[in-house]
Amino acid sequence: MASWTGDLTVRPVSPSETARFAALLEQHHWLGARLFGSVVRHVAVLGGVWVALAGYGSAVLRCTPGTV
C-alpha cells in the first residue's frame, strides 16, 4: 500500500506567500496571526494544496523545559 506521506512536502514560506500564511493563520487559529520577532514560517503541501502551517517566533528561543 502506498503511503500518503510520500506526496507530502514541508517547505519554507516564500516572501510572496507571507500574506496568505497570515490570512490563513488569522482565519483558522484561535490566537490569530500572532507571531512576533524574527519568524520562521513553513507550509505542508499535499497534492498542491496547503494542508498545514507551522510558524515560530523568536520568543520560542526564550522557552525552557517546564515553562509551559
Secondary structure, DSSP 8 states (H G I E B T S, - for coil): ---GGGGEEEEE--GGGHHHHHHHHHHHSTT-S---SSEEEEEEEETTEEEEEEEEEGGGGG--TT--
